Amino acid sequence: MSGAGDPLILYIPGLLPKPEPEIHRDALLRCVLAGLRRQDEEVARRIESNPANFDIVSWTYNFYGVHRDFEIDRTAVDAVIEKPAADKQDVAEATSLQRRFTRWLYHLGDLLPFLIPHIASERMEVHLRDLRRYLQNDNGIADHTRGMLKLRLRAASEGNQPVLLIAHSMGSVIAYDSLWELSASGRDHLRVDMLLTMGSPLGQRYMQKRLRGAGKTGYERYPSNIRRWKNMAAIGDLTALNPALADDFEEMLELGLLESFEDETMLTHFRLEGSLNVHAEYGYLVNARTARTISEWWRGHASIGGA
């Protein structure tokens, strides 16, 4: 059969250890389905009915050598699923003066990297350490990580599956680099129907200078295998320092490499042990704006209704 295969939602997470793949996938899918049920019950039912419709690229175990105990997050995941939207307290914390000041400091560090050691928190230092390990390709770890995503994308392409690639945080860098390598190779002709980035650091100058293809110009600088790109940033997310990416990658539109690029902000409300974490993947995936995006994409690629 030469027709299109079933749509595939493929998710790639960011840094830090994640739970064992099946446990992690189930938790992420629960968040996706919870958001969808509040927006489009039929699409939620279709995705839930076929486990192959949602998959993840579990790269973090190879990177860290450990899994995160999901029991640490279980209660918080249950809570974010039950709560339909951010409340006044969430909004107040996400937009607090302290968070805005921290954001300003991080912006300053992005502009003047020599300041980073003086302003970095312990958590930020851990992220920077892991980021450098990826960027320096220590022991080929970055190649291996990108290879895992490429393998899954090639399999989807061979099955004629339209792909919605959801990339959270550092996962968006891995996705971008992988897609650039695939298009630059000249051997792979796969195409991602939509790239959905969440909490992405791709707006940071530090990162943009180190992306695959950053030293090239024109068509060779960018991936040529993305049909549409949508970027989502939670208000107060300190990883998505620049919440709007369209201006950073507008040349892709000018060159005709993209059909569209859309930025969207949202309020997320994931709390772990009472502390708001607007950057958390679970909060992004359960959000109503994410659900609407998935619903619209799915309905554009799957037959809805009927027997």
Number of C-alpha atoms within 10 A of each C-alpha: 6 6 8 13 16 19 23 20 21 21 23 22 23 22 17 16 19 20 20 16 17 12 13 18 18 15 18 23 22 19 24 26 22 23 27 27 15 15 18 16 14 15 22 21 13 16 20 16 10 10 11 13 16 19 20 22 20 23 24 22 16 13 18 13 8 14 16 15 14 15 10 12 17 12 14 18 22 15 15 22 23 13 13 15 18 17 12 9 11 20 16 10 17 23 15 13 11 11 15 14 11 16 19 14 16 22 17 15 18 17 14 12 14 11 14 18 11 9 15 17 11 9 8 15 14 14 16 14 10 16 15 12 16 19 14 13 14 11 10 11 17 19 15 15 21 22 15 14 21 20 12 15 23 17 12 21 19 11 15 17 23 23 24 22 24 23 27 27 23 24 24 25 23 25 24 22 20 23 26 21 19 22 19 19 10 8 8 15 12 22 21 20 19 22 23 23 28 31 30 30 25 26 19 20 16 15 15 15 12 14 18 21 18 13 10 10 9 10 15 14 17 26 22 23 21 23 16 18 21 18 22 23 29 25 19 24 22 22 23 23 21 19 25 19 24 18 10 14 15 14 16 21 14 11 12 12 18 20 12 16 19 13 16 15 15 17 23 31 31 29 20 17 10 8 11 17 19 26 24 21 20 26 26 28 26 30 27 22 19 21 25 16 13 24 18 12 18 23 13 11 17 15 10 12 8 4 3
